[in-house]
Each structure stands twice: as structure tokens, then as C-alpha cells.
Amino acid sequence: MVTIYFDLDGTLTNPKPGITRSIQYALERLSVAVPSEDELTWCIGPPLHASLKKLTGTDALADRALVLYRERFADIGLFENEAYAGITETLSSLAATSERMFVATSKPAVFASRIVAHFGLKPYFERVFGSELDGTRVDKRDLLRYALDEAKVDPRSAIMIGDRSHDVVGARTNGMTAIGVLYGYGSEAELRDAGAHHICAAHPELVGRCVA
């Protein structure tokens, strides 16, 4: 039986309003140009500090923007989010065939755990792995190495499911099978270029790949 690691943003839940509005909040307070919500969707998935640096121009401004982002996200943006339709049924199906399931997200674990619990997904997962607020393990490669070691999982029997290239690269770097999903925020080209072993458009196909 396989062990499955799930990304959170763009894979289990659609976090667009909370993330993009919290970025807008930060940029407004720094008097930096504020893109629309749709123009900020590229920020969903990758480590946030790197995205904020692209938006603000410097590490110092990105540091300030991250503090402001969390100021709004921790109380409001966290729950401007929704579980993807069908994800509960998918998790139920996979739980019957998978030995263990975990969440592995670049989002700080303190936020990720609250989101997973809020949407009733906690019972499906043994543990939620995330980064620390100081940026430790924000890189998916480091996060997955930590998550595999902590859970004592053989990467050869592990699957990483996510919607962005970072998920695929992190999985392949650690010897895991990488499955990309197309209902999130990454394109098919992005996932293929990153080296995804399989790409799934919808939940039934995802279940089939995991139990094959």
C-alpha cells in the first residue's frame, strides 16, 4: 500500500480570495502597486516570500509585506477559502486503499492545520506538515525530506499530489512519485516540464492513479 502526501493550496482547497486579498492588503500599506486578485493567482502555491519580493522589489520590503500579509491572513484570509468539490469523497476512497495520508504544504503549519480542521479534512490525515513562520522548510524539497523522515516513510512507496511545479520537483528530488492535478493553479505545461509522472484532470482519475 502507498503513502500519500497532499499539497494544500490548489489541491485540497481553493484559497484564492484569502491569499490574494491578504497580498493586496500588504501592498496597499506599503504603497506598492496593487494588482487585481486574478493577476495575483500566480502567487498561490510557491513560497510566499519569494512572490512578495517579485512584487515589492527587495528582500526588506518583502519581509515587511509578509508581516502585513499575516496580519490579515491569520484572522480573515485563512477562512476566505473553500474545499474543492469532490475532495472529501476522493479522500474517503483513498483512505480505504492507502496505508497513510499526510498534508505537505509550504504554508506555515500553524495556518495549514487550522484550515484542514476547519474544512473537516483532519480525520483523513495522520499529520499536517508545513513550514515554520521563520521560513524553515518553505522549500518543498526540504519539506518533503523532513516529512518522509518524520513519518519514517520509504519514498519509493510514497506519492506526492499537488498542482504546481514545486510539488513535482520536491517529490522527484526525494524519490517519490509525483502526480499533478489540473483543477488547481498550475498548467499542464508547468507540471509536465517539472517532470510529473502522471497528470490528472479530475478526482476520479486521481483515485485511479493512486490505487493502480
C-alpha positions in Angstrom: 0.0 0.0 0.0 1.2 3.5 -0.8 1.6 6.5 1.5 0.1 9.7 0.0 1.2 13.3 0.7 -1.2 16.1 -0.4 -0.4 19.7 -1.1 -3.0 22.1 0.5 -3.5 25.2 -1.6 -4.8 24.4 -5.1 -5.1 20.7 -4.3 -7.3 20.2 -1.2 -8.8 23.7 -1.0 -9.2 26.8 -3.2 -7.5 29.6 -1.2 -7.6 32.3 -3.9 -9.7 35.0 -2.1 -7.8 34.8 1.2 -4.3 34.8 -0.3 -4.8 37.4 -3.0 -6.7 39.8 -0.7 -4.1 39.5 2.0 -1.4 40.2 -0.5 -3.4 43.3 -1.7 -3.7 44.4 1.9 0.0 44.2 2.4 0.9 46.0 -0.8 -1.6 48.8 -0.1 0.0 49.5 3.2 3.4 49.6 1.6 2.2 52.0 -1.1 3.2 49.5 -3.7 1.2 48.9 -6.9 -1.7 46.6 -6.2 -2.6 44.0 -8.9 -6.1 42.6 -9.1 -7.0 39.2 -7.5 -6.8 37.5 -10.8 -3.4 39.0 -11.5 -2.1 37.5 -8.3 -3.1 33.9 -8.8 0.5 33.0 -9.7 1.4 33.6 -6.1 -0.8 30.6 -5.0 1.5 27.7 -4.3 5.1 28.9 -4.4 6.8 30.1 -1.2 5.2 33.4 -0.4 8.3 35.5 0.5 9.8 34.9 -3.0 6.5 36.0 -4.6 6.3 39.1 -2.4 9.9 40.0 -3.4 8.9 39.9 -7.0 6.0 42.3 -6.2 7.9 44.7 -4.0 11.4 44.6 -5.4 13.6 44.0 -2.3 14.0 41.5 0.5 13.4 44.2 3.0 10.1 45.2 1.5 9.2 41.5 1.1 9.9 41.0 4.8 7.5 43.9 5.7 4.9 42.7 3.3 5.0 39.2 4.8 4.3 40.6 8.3 1.4 42.6 6.9 0.1 39.7 4.9 -0.1 37.5 8.0 -1.7 40.3 10.0 -4.8 39.9 7.8 -4.4 36.3 6.8 -4.3 34.9 10.4 -7.8 36.2 11.3 -9.6 36.8 8.0 -7.8 35.4 4.9 -7.4 32.0 6.5 -11.0 31.1 6.0 -11.6 33.0 2.7 -11.2 29.6 1.2 -13.2 26.5 0.2 -12.7 22.8 -0.1 -12.8 21.6 -3.7 -16.0 19.9 -4.7 -15.5 16.2 -4.5 -12.3 16.2 -2.4 -14.0 14.6 0.6 -15.2 11.7 -1.5 -11.8 11.4 -3.0 -10.1 11.3 0.4 -12.6 8.7 1.6 -11.8 6.5 -1.4 -8.1 6.8 -1.0 -8.2 6.2 2.8 -9.6 2.8 2.0 -6.7 1.9 -0.2 -3.7 3.9 1.2 -1.8 2.9 4.3 -1.2 6.5 5.4 -2.1 10.0 4.3 -0.5 13.4 5.1 -0.6 17.0 4.1 2.6 18.6 3.0 2.4 22.3 2.3 4.8 25.3 2.1 2.2 27.2 4.1 3.1 27.6 7.8 1.9 24.6 9.7 0.2 26.8 12.2 -2.1 28.1 9.5 -2.4 24.8 7.5 -3.5 22.8 10.5 -6.3 25.3 11.2 -7.5 25.2 7.6 -7.5 21.4 7.4 -9.5 21.2 10.6 -11.9 24.0 9.6 -13.0 22.2 6.4 -13.5 18.8 8.2 -10.5 17.2 6.5 -8.4 16.4 9.6 -9.8 12.9 10.1 -8.2 11.8 6.8 -4.7 12.8 7.7 -2.2 11.4 10.2 -0.3 14.8 10.3 -0.1 18.1 8.6 3.5 19.1 7.6 4.1 22.7 6.9 6.8 25.3 7.1 7.7 27.4 10.1 6.9 31.1 10.4 10.7 31.9 10.1 10.8 30.2 6.7 12.2 26.9 7.7 11.2 24.1 5.3 9.4 26.6 3.0 11.1 24.8 0.0 9.1 21.8 -0.9 12.2 19.7 -1.4 13.3 20.3 2.2 9.7 19.9 3.5 9.2 16.5 1.9 12.5 15.2 3.0 11.5 16.2 6.6 8.0 14.8 6.2 9.4 11.4 4.9 11.9 11.2 7.7 9.5 12.2 10.4 6.9 9.6 9.3 9.6 7.0 8.5 8.2 6.5 5.0 10.1 4.9 2.1 9.9 7.4 -0.7 9.7 4.6 -3.2 6.3 3.8 -1.9 5.2 7.4 -1.5 3.1 9.7 -3.7 3.1 13.5 -3.7 -0.1 15.1 -5.1 0.0 18.8 -6.0 -0.9 21.5 -8.5 2.4 23.4 -9.0 5.9 22.6 -10.3 7.3 23.0 -6.7 5.3 19.9 -5.7 6.6 17.9 -8.6 10.2 19.0 -8.1 10.1 18.3 -4.4 8.7 14.8 -5.0 11.2 13.9 -7.7 14.1 15.2 -5.7 13.1 12.9 -2.8 12.5 9.8 -5.0 8.7 10.0 -4.7 6.1 9.5 -7.4 4.8 12.9 -8.5 1.1 13.4 -9.5 0.0 16.8 -10.8 -3.6 17.9 -10.7 -5.1 20.4 -13.2 -8.0 21.8 -11.2 -5.7 24.0 -9.2 -3.4 26.8 -10.2 -0.6 25.1 -12.3 -0.9 24.5 -16.0 -0.3 21.1 -17.7 2.8 22.5 -19.3 4.2 23.6 -15.9 3.6 20.2 -14.4 5.0 18.3 -17.4 8.1 20.5 -17.6 8.7 19.9 -13.9 8.6 16.1 -14.5 5.3 14.9 -13.2 4.9 11.2 -13.6 1.1 11.5 -14.0 -1.3 14.4 -14.6 -4.9 14.2 -13.6 -7.7 16.5 -14.6 -10.3 15.4 -12.0 -10.8 13.4 -8.8 -11.9 10.0 -10.3 -8.8 9.9 -12.4 -6.7 10.8 -9.4 -8.1 8.0 -7.4 -7.4 5.6 -10.2 -3.7 6.7 -10.4 -3.2 6.3 -6.7 -4.6 2.8 -6.5 -3.2 1.5 -9.7 
